[in-house]
Amino acid sequence: MKNEFNRSRHAAFLLHVHIVFVTKYRRKVFGELHINSARQYVSEVCTEFGAELKECDGEADHLHMLIEYPPTVQITKLVNSLKAVTSRRLRNEYLDLRAAYSKPVLWSRSYFAGSCGGAPLEVVKKYIQNQRG
């Protein structure tokens, strides 16, 4: 499998992050329409950051995103923007989400972000250990 690396003037890179947001109080508030709209909003935010949404899906109480991003993106800033934009736009579009919470919230304060893609860590470790050859 050939990896297509992204390139900038001084770097070659291929970065992916798996992000998971959970609804406040783990309430089961999402249906298919909510998730489809969230996918659109996440894609728009990613574009603004120079990133690309590769996959997005979820269940009634959480949303998974796989995002390819450049090294100039700070994951915390991306996450904060994703949470703010999706929360605001989903609550404005769907009255049922507004009614689910007494305050203007949608997401839990916590989130998961995990790096992914590329070779497994053990393969990279062996490669580095064998460089002196």
trRosetta pair geometry for C-beta under 8 A, 3 or more apart (Angstrom, degrees):
i j d omega theta_ij theta_ji phi_ij phi_ji
3 14 5.7 -62 174 -55 122 172
3 118 7.7 31 -102 -102 153 63
4 14 7.5 129 84 -100 48 124
5 12 4.5 29 149 179 141 102
5 13 6.5 126 -168 54 93 20
5 14 5.1 -95 -117 -44 66 105
6 12 7.1 155 79 -160 45 54
6 13 5.4 -32 65 70 95 75
6 14 6.3 143 10 -82 84 59
6 68 7.9 140 -31 161 135 116
6 70 6.6 -109 116 -101 151 82
7 11 7.1 176 -150 93 51 51
7 12 5.2 -20 -100 -105 79 72
7 13 7.8 150 -89 21 32 68
8 11 4.9 17 48 51 101 88
8 13 7.5 8 1 12 100 112
8 70 7.2 84 -52 -154 126 121
8 71 7.9 -107 3 35 140 106
11 71 6.3 -55 128 21 162 143
13 70 6.7 100 82 -144 140 57
13 71 5.3 -139 -105 -34 168 108
14 68 7.5 -43 -163 -147 62 110
14 117 6.6 -125 134 137 99 138
14 118 6.8 142 93 -69 111 96
15 68 6.7 125 81 -159 58 61
15 69 5.4 -59 96 66 112 72
15 70 7.2 121 41 -127 124 10
15 71 6.4 133 -19 -72 149 67
15 115 7.6 -62 -158 -141 81 99
15 117 7.6 153 -156 59 21 137
16 54 7.1 -23 -131 8 114 148
16 66 6.3 0 -173 -175 112 88
16 67 6.8 156 -153 81 62 42
16 68 5.3 -33 -95 -95 78 66
16 69 7.6 133 -106 15 29 76
16 115 7.1 110 80 -164 62 58
16 116 5.1 -63 99 74 110 78
16 117 4.0 96 30 -15 127 135
17 66 7.7 173 84 -149 41 47
17 67 5.4 -17 59 62 86 94
17 69 6.4 -7 7 12 110 123
17 75 6.0 161 -115 -118 167 119
17 113 5.6 -8 -178 -166 119 93
17 114 6.9 149 -159 73 67 36
17 115 6.0 -43 -103 -101 71 49
17 116 7.0 126 -122 20 22 85
18 64 7.0 -17 -171 -166 91 94
18 65 7.3 158 -157 82 45 51
18 66 5.6 -16 -102 -100 72 74
18 112 7.5 -23 112 120 86 101
18 113 7.2 155 78 -153 51 41
18 114 4.7 -16 57 61 101 92
18 115 7.9 -174 15 -89 81 2
18 116 5.1 46 -20 -5 108 136
19 64 7.5 149 82 -158 50 46
19 65 4.6 -14 61 61 96 103
19 67 6.5 9 4 6 115 117
19 79 6.4 -168 -140 -102 137 94
19 82 7.2 69 127 79 157 166
19 111 6.4 -2 -167 168 89 120
19 112 6.8 157 -154 86 41 63
19 113 5.1 -3 -102 -102 78 77
20 62 5.9 10 -176 177 98 120
20 63 7.0 164 -151 82 54 48
20 64 5.3 -16 -100 -101 84 67
20 65 7.6 -177 -77 21 39 72
20 111 6.5 167 80 -168 55 71
20 112 4.1 11 45 49 104 110
20 113 8.0 -156 22 -65 66 42
21 62 6.4 171 89 -154 49 70
21 63 4.9 -1 55 53 96 98
21 65 7.9 32 -2 -3 96 111
21 82 7.5 -150 -50 122 137 114
21 83 6.5 164 -116 -98 137 88
21 86 7.7 147 52 77 170 149
21 107 5.0 -52 -175 -131 116 123
21 108 7.4 168 -174 40 69 82
21 111 5.5 -25 -96 -117 63 103
22 26 6.1 -24 171 -96 113 72
22 61 6.4 14 -158 147 77 86
22 62 4.7 -26 -105 -100 64 100
22 107 7.0 103 72 -157 43 74
22 108 4.6 -3 82 16 93 129
22 110 6.9 2 38 79 115 90
22 111 7.5 -173 10 -104 80 53
23 26 6.2 108 72 -128 84 20
23 27 5.1 -94 122 55 129 73
23 28 7.6 162 50 -80 148 22
23 29 5.7 161 -145 26 160 110
23 30 7.2 -161 -54 -22 136 103
23 61 4.9 -106 28 -155 114 64
23 62 6.7 -121 -6 -71 78 49
23 106 6.4 -69 -133 168 79 63
23 107 6.5 -86 -117 -110 36 42
23 108 6.7 70 109 -26 17 87
24 27 6.6 1 80 12 64 107
24 101 6.2 53 70 -99 138 136
24 105 5.0 55 -41 129 157 121
24 106 6.5 179 -6 149 105 14
24 107 6.3 81 -44 112 80 11
24 108 5.3 155 -95 -73 47 57
25 108 7.7 172 -13 -84 32 95
26 61 5.0 36 -172 -175 63 140
26 108 7.4 19 -56 -57 62 130
27 61 6.4 170 84 -115 29 99
27 100 5.9 151 130 175 152 122
27 101 7.8 -166 24 -65 157 90
28 59 8.0 -50 -132 136 91 87
28 60 3.6 18 -157 138 90 126
28 61 4.8 -59 -91 -54 60 98
29 34 7.3 142 123 -110 78 175
29 60 6.8 129 32 177 29 77
29 61 7.2 88 17 -97 68 60
29 96 7.2 170 -167 130 93 97
29 97 5.8 97 160 -113 131 74
29 100 4.7 12 -112 -113 134 169
29 106 7.9 -126 78 -149 148 83
30 34 4.2 -134 -141 84 77 138
30 35 5.6 81 174 -52 123 87
30 38 7.8 -25 -130 -15 129 141
30 58 6.1 -6 112 107 163 122
30 59 7.0 121 73 121 121 31
30 60 5.1 -179 56 -142 79 36
30 61 7.0 -161 19 -53 104 25
30 63 7.5 146 -78 -64 167 94
31 34 5.4 102 48 8 59 102
31 35 7.3 -124 103 -2 32 93
31 60 7.5 20 -73 -110 45 79
32 35 5.8 -59 -147 39 32 109
32 36 6.2 33 156 -21 67 107
33 36 5.8 -55 -146 36 30 111
33 37 6.4 27 156 -15 64 106
33 94 7.4 138 111 -91 114 129
34 37 6.0 -60 -152 39 28 108
34 38 6.2 31 152 -21 65 108
34 90 6.3 57 -151 -150 89 119
34 94 6.2 -28 -95 -29 93 166
34 97 7.0 128 -117 -64 126 125
35 38 5.5 -51 -144 36 32 115
35 39 6.4 42 153 -27 63 101
35 56 7.8 174 179 135 86 92
35 57 6.5 35 180 -150 131 50
35 58 5.0 -161 -118 48 116 99
35 63 6.9 176 -124 -110 84 99
36 39 5.6 -48 -153 27 31 116
36 40 6.9 31 150 -17 61 102
37 40 5.7 -54 -156 33 37 112
37 41 6.4 31 151 -15 69 106
37 89 7.4 -157 157 126 111 106
37 90 6.2 135 107 -105 125 82
37 93 6.0 -160 -165 92 159 160
37 94 7.6 177 41 -32 160 116
38 41 5.7 -58 -147 40 34 109
38 42 6.0 35 155 -21 69 107
38 56 7.0 -152 112 159 92 129
38 58 7.2 -6 76 11 149 137
38 63 5.7 -101 144 -123 153 148
38 86 5.4 46 -137 -149 85 119
38 90 6.2 9 -78 -78 85 127
39 42 5.9 -54 -144 36 26 111
39 43 6.4 30 155 -21 61 108
39 53 7.4 149 -167 150 71 153
39 56 4.3 158 -117 91 85 131
39 57 7.6 17 -82 -76 118 46
40 43 5.8 -57 -152 34 28 114
40 44 6.6 28 152 -19 63 105
41 44 5.7 -53 -151 34 34 112
41 45 6.5 32 153 -17 66 104
41 85 5.7 -180 173 131 112 104
41 86 4.9 141 106 -99 137 72
41 89 5.1 171 -107 71 142 148
41 90 7.2 -101 0 -48 159 86
42 45 5.9 -55 -149 37 32 109
42 46 6.3 36 152 -22 65 106
42 53 5.4 102 120 -98 99 143
42 56 5.5 150 68 -108 149 154
42 63 7.9 -170 -58 156 143 135
42 65 5.7 -142 -171 -113 150 136
42 82 6.0 33 -122 -141 81 105
42 86 6.4 16 -64 -76 78 124
43 46 5.7 -54 -148 34 30 114
43 47 6.5 35 153 -23 63 104
43 53 4.4 -93 -97 23 70 140
43 56 7.5 -114 -50 -3 87 147
44 47 5.7 -51 -153 30 32 114
44 48 6.8 34 150 -19 62 103
44 85 7.6 -140 85 157 107 148
45 48 5.7 -54 -157 32 36 114
45 49 6.7 23 150 -9 66 108
45 78 7.6 122 142 -160 111 72
45 81 5.4 161 -161 129 123 108
45 82 5.3 159 105 -92 160 65
45 85 5.2 171 -76 50 125 156
45 86 7.6 -68 -18 -42 143 88
46 49 5.8 -67 -154 43 34 105
46 51 4.1 -94 -165 88 84 96
46 52 5.9 118 147 -107 129 11
46 53 4.7 177 8 -40 161 84
46 67 5.8 -151 -115 -137 126 114
46 69 7.7 -115 -150 -88 92 91
46 78 7.8 43 -104 -154 63 113
47 50 7.7 43 -174 -72 31 20
47 51 7.4 -96 -59 62 21 59
47 52 7.6 54 -81 -97 62 55
48 81 7.6 -129 83 161 129 149
49 69 6.8 -24 124 -133 120 107
49 73 5.2 63 170 -113 116 123
49 77 7.9 152 -116 109 125 102
49 78 5.6 44 -114 -106 168 98
49 81 7.3 158 -57 66 121 153
50 69 7.5 89 94 -152 77 68
50 70 5.2 -25 116 10 120 126
50 72 7.1 22 64 65 144 116
50 73 6.8 -156 64 -58 97 112
51 67 5.3 21 162 177 130 109
51 68 6.3 168 -166 87 78 50
51 69 3.9 -20 -111 -103 113 80
51 70 6.9 -131 -81 5 68 73
51 73 5.9 31 -58 -65 116 165
51 78 6.8 44 -8 -126 156 135
52 67 7.0 157 78 -158 41 64
52 68 4.8 -8 58 58 95 101
52 69 7.8 -167 24 -73 59 48
53 56 5.7 -14 -178 -33 123 118
53 65 6.5 -67 -136 -160 97 102
53 66 7.5 101 -167 76 58 57
53 67 5.8 -36 -104 -104 52 79
54 66 4.5 -62 69 105 106 101
54 67 6.6 -180 9 -99 88 22
54 68 5.6 82 -43 -18 117 98
55 64 7.6 -14 117 117 97 98
55 65 7.2 164 90 -155 60 39
55 66 4.2 28 47 35 95 115
56 63 7.0 3 -170 -180 90 99
56 64 6.9 176 -145 91 45 60
56 65 4.9 4 -106 -109 88 75
56 66 7.4 -141 -62 25 55 67
57 63 7.7 -171 108 -151 23 63
57 64 5.8 -8 65 57 65 100
58 62 5.5 -151 -154 103 106 52
58 63 3.8 -50 -76 -105 144 53
58 64 5.8 165 -84 11 71 70
59 62 5.9 22 50 49 87 78
63 86 7.8 -126 59 167 168 160
65 82 7.4 -115 17 -159 168 152
66 116 7.4 -66 -135 66 100 135
67 78 7.3 174 118 164 162 145
69 73 4.4 -80 174 48 124 147
69 75 7.8 146 67 -88 164 74
69 78 6.8 -55 -112 -81 153 161
70 73 5.7 110 64 -10 68 99
73 77 7.2 -139 -171 68 69 108
73 78 5.5 41 174 -52 115 124
74 77 4.3 71 76 10 102 109
74 78 6.8 -178 87 -10 51 85
75 78 5.5 -56 -147 39 35 113
75 79 6.1 36 155 -21 69 106
75 113 5.5 116 169 180 136 158
76 79 5.7 -52 -145 37 30 112
76 80 6.3 32 156 -20 64 106
77 80 5.8 -51 -145 36 31 111
77 81 6.4 28 157 -15 63 108
78 81 6.0 -61 -150 40 28 108
78 82 6.2 29 154 -20 65 109
79 82 5.7 -56 -144 37 29 112
79 83 6.2 27 158 -18 65 107
79 111 5.7 175 -160 74 131 162
79 113 6.5 -82 -72 -64 133 133
80 83 6.0 -56 -147 37 27 109
80 84 6.2 22 158 -16 64 111
81 84 5.9 -57 -142 39 29 108
81 85 5.9 19 165 -11 67 113
82 85 6.3 -61 -138 42 22 103
82 86 5.9 11 169 -8 62 116
83 86 6.4 -64 -138 43 20 101
83 87 5.9 19 165 -19 61 116
83 107 5.1 -99 -146 43 102 157
83 111 7.4 -113 -69 -62 125 140
84 87 6.1 -62 -145 38 21 109
84 88 6.2 13 163 -12 61 113
85 88 6.1 -61 -144 40 25 106
85 89 5.9 10 166 -6 65 116
86 89 6.2 -62 -136 46 25 102
86 90 5.7 21 168 -16 65 115
86 106 7.3 -126 114 88 85 148
86 107 7.7 69 85 -42 111 125
87 90 6.3 -61 -139 40 19 104
87 91 6.1 12 164 -12 60 115
87 104 7.8 100 151 156 112 80
87 105 7.0 -47 -159 -163 133 36
87 106 4.0 -173 -128 29 88 122
87 107 5.7 -95 -77 -3 118 99
88 91 6.2 -66 -147 41 22 105
88 92 6.2 18 157 -17 62 112
89 92 5.7 -55 -143 38 30 111
89 93 6.1 23 160 -16 65 112
90 93 5.9 -62 -143 41 29 106
90 94 5.9 -22 175 25 68 110
90 97 5.5 -24 137 77 95 176
90 106 6.2 86 74 -116 125 162
91 94 7.0 -72 -122 58 21 75
91 97 5.0 -122 -104 106 59 116
91 98 5.1 102 -166 -75 87 79
91 104 6.5 111 151 -153 168 80
91 106 6.0 -136 -52 -58 108 120
94 97 4.5 71 92 2 107 107
94 98 7.3 177 101 -8 60 83
95 98 5.4 -53 -154 35 44 115
95 99 6.2 41 151 -19 72 107
96 99 5.7 -56 -146 39 33 111
96 100 6.6 47 152 -37 63 100
97 100 5.6 -43 -151 16 35 119
97 101 7.8 -6 165 12 60 99
97 106 6.3 7 178 -110 119 109
98 101 7.4 -92 -168 49 29 79
98 104 7.9 -17 -132 -113 81 69
101 104 7.5 135 100 -101 120 11
101 105 5.1 -119 161 59 160 84
101 106 7.2 -139 1 -82 148 44
107 111 7.6 6 172 -75 128 102
108 111 7.5 162 83 -63 91 61
118 124 7.6 32 141 -63 118 125
119 123 4.1 -105 166 85 119 130
119 124 5.3 146 88 -52 115 85
119 127 7.6 70 93 -14 161 139
120 123 4.9 93 62 4 78 105
120 124 7.3 -151 96 -4 40 88
121 124 5.6 -57 -149 38 36 111
121 125 6.2 41 153 -23 69 104
122 125 5.6 -50 -146 34 33 115
122 126 6.5 32 155 -18 64 104
123 126 5.9 -54 -150 37 30 110
123 127 6.4 35 150 -23 63 107
124 127 5.5 -53 -148 34 32 116
124 128 6.4 30 155 -16 65 105
125 128 6.0 -60 -151 38 29 108
125 129 6.2 27 154 -18 66 110
126 129 5.6 -56 -143 39 31 112
126 130 6.1 17 161 -10 66 114
127 130 6.2 -70 -147 43 24 102
127 131 7.3 51 150 -58 59 86
128 131 5.9 -24 -162 -22 37 116
130 133 6.1 54 167 -76 72 76
